Amino acid sequence: MATPARHALSGFLRAPAFVGLAMVATTGIVHAETPSPLVLEDAERFAALLATTSLPSPRELQTLYLDRGTEGVSIFTPNRIESAGNLAQAIAEDPGAYRKAAELCLPAARTLRGEVGRGIARVGEIVGESGAAPAYVVFGAGNSGGTADERGLVLGLEVICRQADSAAGAGQVLEDFVAHEMTHVYQARAGTVQSEVDLLRQSLVEGFADFVMERALGDRAVASAERATYGHAHEADLWRRFKRDVDAGRTDTEWLYRPVKSRPGQPADMGYWIGKRICEAYYARAEDKRAAMRVLLELRDPAAILAESGYGAKFFERGG
């Protein structure tokens, strides 16, 4: 995905975080038996600044927030925060979103250290990996709910908080995002390739993260619920349109990283859901579940995964 424009949340809005990144030394990474909790230092510092001035200046944001940031801010700045000026503009355009995140979602995050640690460990168990990673909570420029690379995962609180209307809801969405983005950490460490110009591959990258998230959280996962409701009701049509765009090699499609709903009534970014359904079908057919999970994690041959999953064939058998 190209750097997203400032927009409303639609699923997990993020640019590919680990394309072409060199493997980074595991600074701050701990093991699954002592999983790291949420790192709230950046979010707390931003909230303190916001309490003194509702519209902080670029200079204040630079010196009091960005310059003092953890590695989470370093990960989140390229393609997201971008600069103090860009961040100041985002706050000025939607100050209510930042106040809501500071007043509703940050307090909820403070209560989640144990739950998030257990969720990170569960994701590791599902994908067959043992190394956990820090989960940084930051305030960004209103354009990304989360991203990840080998060093850890980062959550953009002002974006995540758009899905929450209560403390309990905020906590659940935070847990969802942690599980999704922790999967991206393991993809990065496995050398999984992302590609903005390969719709099938990128849908499987995101779909696998949702697949793992839902296995880790079960019925408690809510971040993908809107896409699932729509997807199950329109699956055959979605698949035919998706397959047409894959076969045509289209890159300017509706399926991923779009700021608004591309069709009336249809949630944005339905490529996440199609990718997840392909992963589910592949995993269900596999005799060796551990090996299947590794294949889906590494994603070396998306076309083979699709073919072996059998997904989509049933729709065309009906005359699609």
C-alpha positions, 0 to 999 in steps of 0.5 A: 500500500502506498502511504495512506491519506488521512481517512477513517478507519477501515479494518487494519489500515496500514502500509506494508511495514516490512517490505525490503527491511533488513533483519533488525537485531532483537532489541527489546524482544523477550521470549514467549514465557515472559511476553512483553506487555503494552508499552504505553510510554509514548501514549502517556507522554502525548496525552500529558502534552494534550492536557496542557494544550488541545492543539500542540504546535509542531515544535511542541510535538517534535521536542516533547513527543517525537524526540523523546519517543521509544522505538515504537515512534521510530517504527511509526514515523516513516509513512505514518506520522511523517513529521511533527508538522503532519501530526499537528495538522492531523490533530487540528483536523480532528481534535476530538479523535485525539481527546477520545483516545486519551480519555477512553482508550488510553485508560483501557490500555492501562488495564490490559497488560496481562491480557495482551501478554497472553494474547501475544503468547497465544499468537506465537503458539498458533504460528509455531514461533517462540519469540514475542515482541513489544507492543507499542501504543502511540498517537499517530497522524490519523492514518494507521491503526497499526503496523509491525516489523521485526522489532515489534508492533505499533498501535495508532491509538487515535485510529483504533479508538474510532471503533470503540464506544466504551472502555470494554470495547476499547480493550477488545479492539486493542487486543484484536489489533495486537493479535493481528499485528503480532502475526505481521511481526512473525511474517517479517521474521520469516521473510514473508514478502509483501507486494503492493502490486500483487493483489492475491499475495497482499490479501493473503498477507492480511488475511493470514493475520486476521486468520490468526487473530480470530484463532487467538481470540475466538468469538471475542474478535470484533475488528473483522466482524463487519467484513465477515457479516457482509462477506458471508452474505455476498461471498460468491459475488465477492470472489468473482470480482476479486478473481477477475481483478487478480487475473487482470493484474490490477493494482488500483483495486477496491480490495485493500487499504482504501479509506472509504467504502468502495461500494454502497453498503460494502465494508472497505478492504474486503481483500482481508476477508477473502484472504482469510477465507482462502487461508481457512480453506487451505488449513482445513484441507491440510493433513499436517496442520503445523506444516500448513501454518508454516506455509501460510506464514511464509507465503512463498507461493500464493497461487499454489496456496489458492489452488490447493485450498480449493477456495472459489471453485465451488462458486464457478461450479455453480455457473459463476 
